[in-house]
Amino acid sequence: MRVIFMGTPEFSVPALRAIAARHEVVAVYSQPPRAAGRGQKPRPSAVQSAAEEWGIAVRTPLRLRDEDEQAAFAALQADVAVVVAYGLILPQPVLDAPRLGCLNIHASLLPRWRGAAPIHRAVMAGDAETGVAIMQMEAGLDTGPVLACARTGIGAEETTADLHDRLAVMGAALVVDVLDRLPLPTVPQAADGVTYAAKIDKAEARVDWSRPAVEVDRLIRGLSPFPGAWCEIAGERVKLLRSRVVAGQGAPGQVLSGFAVACGDGAVEVLEAQRSGKKPMAAGELLRGWGLPARFD
C-alpha cells in the first residue's frame, strides 16, 4: 500500500522500519529540527534521520492547519497514514485524506492512559500490565475505535526506558500485521476505565521520602531516564534512575545501608543513579569513593 508515516522520536523508528520493508512509504512527516547540544544547532528528529538514511522523502511542517499543507498531504494519494508519537494535532481534512484513514500506534491498552505520557503513567501508577493499541484516529484525544492490541506485563524493577523499548518493537510488529489485513472491523473504546496520561511536569520529579516506599519506587522507575526523579544528597542534586522496594524502617530519608533509604513506610534501594555532571552509574560503582550522609533531603 501507499503509506504516509508520521512520527518524531526514537519510539517511532521501529514502526517506520517495519512498514518500509513491506509497503511503499510515499512520505514521512516529522517535527522540524530542534536546537540541541552545547552548540544549540538544529538537530533532526530520530524519524527524520532514519527516513533520510533510507532515502524516503521527509516533510517537517510547523502545522497542518494551512490549506496548502492539507492539499499537499491529500495529493500524496495514500491508502493509509500511520501516526506514532508525531506531536501535531491532525485536522479533519488530514484525517479524511487517506483512503483508509489514519491509524495511530498508542502505547497503552486504551481507554487506559489516553494522552501524552502513557508509559510513564503506567509505571508510576503501578499497573501490572500495559501494551500497544492500533487505533483508527478521529478528532478526539485518543478516543477512536481500536483495530488490534497486544499486551505485556510490567516487571517489578522495570523503568519507563525498558518498557519504551519493548513497546516500540511490539507496536511495529502489530501495525504491520494490521496493515496486511486492512480493512478490519473496529471495536469502540469502553466508556468505563478511561484515564488520562498527563504530560510529565518536572515539578513531579523531586522524591518525597515521606511517601510509602512503593510510591517512591514507582516514581523513580517511572521517570527514568527523563526527566529523572531526583533528591538532594549533601546539597548535590542527584538523579535516581533504578530502584526496588526492600525491607527496612527508619525516619524518612534515613540511609539504612548501602544505597537503601527509609521512606514513610518501608524502604527503597537505589540501584542506579547519576550525580551532577556525571554519567549514570550502578549504585556499587557510585558509592566507591563517595560516602553518603546519614540522611537525604
C-alpha positions in Angstrom: 0.0 0.0 0.0 0.9 3.7 -0.3 1.6 4.8 3.3 2.3 8.1 4.9 4.3 7.8 8.1 4.0 10.5 10.8 6.3 10.3 13.8 9.1 12.1 15.6 11.0 10.3 18.5 13.1 7.1 18.7 9.9 5.3 19.7 8.6 5.7 16.2 11.6 4.4 14.3 10.9 0.6 14.6 7.5 1.1 13.1 8.8 3.1 10.2 11.5 0.5 9.5 8.9 -2.4 9.6 6.4 -0.6 7.4 9.0 0.5 4.8 10.1 -3.1 4.5 6.7 -4.2 3.3 4.9 -1.1 1.8 5.6 2.0 -0.2 6.2 4.9 2.2 5.4 7.8 0.0 6.4 10.5 2.6 7.4 10.8 6.2 6.1 13.7 8.3 8.1 14.6 11.4 8.6 17.6 13.7 11.0 20.2 12.5 14.7 20.0 13.6 15.1 21.4 17.1 18.1 23.2 18.7 20.1 20.7 20.8 23.5 20.1 22.3 26.1 22.6 23.5 26.1 24.5 20.3 22.3 24.6 20.1 22.4 23.6 16.4 19.2 22.3 14.8 19.1 18.6 15.1 16.7 16.4 13.0 14.3 14.1 14.8 15.1 10.4 15.1 12.5 9.6 12.5 13.8 12.2 10.0 17.3 10.9 10.4 16.2 7.3 9.8 14.0 8.2 6.8 16.7 10.2 5.1 19.2 7.4 5.6 16.7 5.1 3.8 16.0 7.6 1.0 12.5 8.4 2.0 11.2 12.0 1.4 10.6 13.9 4.7 8.3 16.8 5.3 8.5 18.9 8.5 5.7 21.4 8.6 5.2 23.6 11.7 1.4 23.0 11.5 -1.1 21.1 9.4 -4.0 23.6 9.5 -2.9 25.5 6.5 -4.9 24.7 3.4 -1.7 24.4 1.3 -0.3 21.8 3.7 -3.6 19.8 3.7 -3.7 19.9 -0.1 -0.1 18.6 -0.3 -1.0 15.8 2.1 -4.0 14.8 0.1 -2.0 14.9 -3.2 0.1 12.0 -2.0 -3.0 9.8 -2.6 -2.1 7.5 0.3 -4.1 4.4 1.1 -3.4 4.9 4.8 -1.4 7.1 7.2 0.3 5.6 10.3 0.9 8.0 13.2 3.3 7.2 16.0 4.1 10.0 18.6 4.1 12.6 15.9 3.4 15.6 18.1 0.9 17.6 16.0 -2.8 17.5 16.0 -4.3 16.2 12.7 -7.2 18.4 11.5 -10.2 16.6 10.0 -9.1 17.2 6.3 -5.9 15.3 7.1 -7.7 12.5 8.9 -10.0 12.1 5.9 -7.4 12.3 3.1 -6.1 8.7 3.1 -8.4 6.1 1.6 -8.4 4.0 4.8 -7.9 6.9 7.2 -5.2 7.4 9.8 -4.1 4.8 12.2 -2.3 5.5 15.5 0.1 3.3 17.5 -0.7 4.2 21.1 1.5 2.9 23.9 -1.3 1.7 26.3 -4.3 -0.5 26.4 -7.0 2.0 25.5 -9.0 3.5 27.1 -6.5 3.4 29.9 -3.8 6.1 29.6 -5.0 8.3 26.8 -2.8 11.3 26.3 0.8 12.3 26.2 2.7 10.1 28.7 1.1 6.6 28.8 4.3 4.7 29.5 5.4 6.9 32.4 2.0 6.9 33.9 1.6 3.2 33.7 4.8 2.6 35.7 4.1 5.4 38.1 0.6 4.0 38.8 1.9 0.5 39.5 0.0 -1.1 36.6 0.6 -4.8 36.3 0.4 -4.7 32.5 0.2 -2.4 29.6 0.6 -2.8 25.9 0.0 -1.2 22.5 -3.2 -0.4 20.6 -3.7 0.3 17.0 -6.5 3.0 16.8 -8.5 4.5 14.0 -7.9 8.2 14.5 -10.7 10.7 15.0 -10.9 14.2 16.2 -11.0 13.4 20.0 -7.9 12.8 22.1 -7.2 9.1 21.6 -10.9 8.3 21.5 -11.0 6.4 18.2 -12.1 2.7 17.9 -9.4 0.0 18.2 -8.4 -2.4 15.5 -5.9 -4.5 17.5 -3.9 -4.6 20.7 -1.0 -6.5 22.3 -0.4 -6.9 26.0 2.8 -7.2 28.1 3.4 -7.3 31.8 5.4 -4.6 33.7 8.3 -6.1 35.7 8.8 -5.2 39.3 12.1 -3.4 38.5 11.3 -2.1 35.0 11.8 1.5 34.1 10.0 3.6 31.6 13.1 3.3 29.3 12.9 -0.6 29.5 9.2 -0.6 28.7 9.5 2.1 26.0 11.9 -0.1 24.0 9.7 -3.2 24.3 6.5 -1.4 23.3 8.2 0.2 20.3 9.0 -3.2 18.9 5.6 -4.6 19.8 3.9 -1.6 18.1 5.9 -2.1 14.9 5.0 -5.8 14.7 1.3 -5.1 15.4 0.9 -2.3 12.9 2.4 -4.3 10.1 0.0 -7.1 10.9 -2.9 -4.7 10.8 -1.8 -3.1 7.5 -1.6 -6.6 6.0 -5.2 -7.3 6.9 -6.9 -4.0 6.2 -9.8 -3.2 6.2 -10.5 -4.6 9.6 -13.5 -4.3 11.9 -13.0 -1.8 14.8 -14.1 -2.0 18.4 -15.3 1.2 20.1 -13.4 2.0 23.3 -15.2 1.2 26.5 -16.8 4.1 28.3 -15.5 2.8 31.6 -11.9 2.8 32.6 -10.9 6.0 30.8 -7.7 7.6 32.3 -5.5 10.4 31.1 -1.8 10.3 30.9 -1.0 14.0 31.6 2.3 15.3 30.3 5.1 14.9 32.9 5.7 18.0 34.8 9.3 18.4 36.1 7.8 19.6 39.4 6.7 15.9 40.0 10.3 14.7 39.9 11.6 15.5 43.4 11.5 12.5 45.6 9.4 12.9 48.8 10.9 10.3 51.2 7.8 10.6 53.5 5.8 8.8 50.8 5.4 5.0 51.0 8.3 3.0 49.5 6.1 1.5 46.8 5.2 5.1 45.6 8.8 6.3 45.7 10.0 3.2 43.8 7.3 3.8 41.1 8.3 7.4 40.8 12.0 6.6 40.3 11.3 3.9 37.7 8.5 5.8 36.0 10.6 9.0 35.4 13.7 7.1 34.3 15.5 8.3 32.3 13.7 11.5 31.6 13.1 13.8 33.4 14.6 11.7 36.2 13.4 11.6 39.8 15.9 13.4 42.0 16.8 14.2 45.5 19.5 16.3 47.2 22.4 14.5 48.8 24.6 16.7 50.9 23.5 19.7 48.8 24.0 18.0 45.4 21.2 17.2 43.1 21.3 13.5 42.2 19.1 11.7 39.7 17.8 8.3 40.8 17.3 6.0 37.8 16.7 2.5 39.0 15.3 1.1 42.3 13.5 -1.6 44.1 11.4 -1.9 47.3 13.3 -3.6 50.2 12.7 -4.4 53.8 13.6 -1.7 56.3 12.3 1.0 58.5 13.6 4.4 59.7 13.0 8.1 59.6 12.1 9.2 56.0 15.3 9.9 54.1 17.5 8.0 56.5 20.2 5.9 54.8 19.9 2.4 56.2 22.7 0.6 54.4 24.5 1.0 51.1 22.0 3.0 49.0 18.9 1.8 50.8 16.8 4.7 52.1 13.9 4.7 54.5 10.5 6.0 53.3 7.3 6.9 55.1 6.5 3.1 55.0 9.2 0.7 54.1 12.4 1.4 52.2 13.8 1.8 48.7 17.2 0.6 47.4 18.6 2.8 44.7 20.2 0.6 42.1 21.4 3.2 39.6 21.9 7.0 39.9 23.6 9.9 38.3 25.5 12.7 40.0 25.5 16.2 38.6 27.7 16.4 35.6 28.5 12.6 35.7 27.3 9.6 33.7 24.7 7.2 35.2 26.3 4.6 37.4 25.3 1.4 39.2 25.0 2.1 42.9 28.0 0.0 43.8 30.2 1.9 41.5 28.8 5.2 42.6 29.5 4.6 46.2 33.1 3.8 45.8 34.9 6.9 47.0 31.6 8.7 47.8 30.3 8.5 51.3 26.6 9.1 51.7 25.3 11.3 54.6 23.2 9.7 57.3 20.1 11.2 55.8 18.9 12.6 52.5 16.9 15.9 52.0 
